[in-house]
Amino acid sequence: MAVAIYAFMTAWGELLFASVLTTEETRTLAVGLRQYAIQTSVYGNQVLDAGAVK
């Protein structure tokens, strides 16, 4: 349980850090997926496909 909490806190910290310090041209994958997911007409399967490693 402690590992899951630590992993969540680390991932959340990375997302907030990248949200503040990146621009439109230099944003990370996590920030880009978050911005894509909060658009008005996005389907969940599109977000999952965009984040899949191929």
C-alpha positions in Angstrom: 0.0 0.0 0.0 2.8 2.4 0.8 4.4 1.7 -2.6 1.1 2.6 -4.4 0.8 5.9 -2.4 4.4 6.8 -3.1 4.0 6.0 -6.9 0.8 8.1 -7.0 2.5 11.1 -5.3 5.5 10.9 -7.5 3.4 10.8 -10.7 1.2 13.6 -9.5 4.2 15.7 -8.6 5.7 15.1 -12.1 2.5 16.2 -13.8 2.2 19.4 -11.8 5.9 20.2 -12.3 5.6 19.7 -16.0 2.4 21.6 -16.2 4.0 24.7 -14.8 7.4 24.6 -16.4 6.7 23.5 -20.0 5.3 25.5 -22.9 3.1 24.4 -25.8 6.2 23.2 -27.7 8.0 21.4 -24.9 5.2 19.7 -23.0 5.5 16.1 -21.8 3.3 13.2 -22.8 1.5 13.3 -19.5 0.6 17.0 -19.8 -0.5 16.5 -23.4 -2.8 13.6 -22.6 -4.3 15.6 -19.7 -5.0 18.6 -22.0 -6.4 16.2 -24.6 -8.6 14.4 -22.1 -10.2 17.6 -20.8 -11.5 18.7 -24.2 -15.3 18.6 -24.6 -15.7 15.7 -27.1 -13.0 13.2 -26.3 -13.7 9.5 -25.9 -12.0 7.4 -23.3 -10.7 4.9 -25.9 -8.9 7.7 -27.7 -7.0 8.8 -24.6 -6.0 5.2 -23.9 -4.8 4.7 -27.4 -2.8 7.9 -27.3 -1.0 6.7 -24.1 -0.3 3.2 -25.3 3.2 2.2 -25.9 3.5 0.5 -29.3 
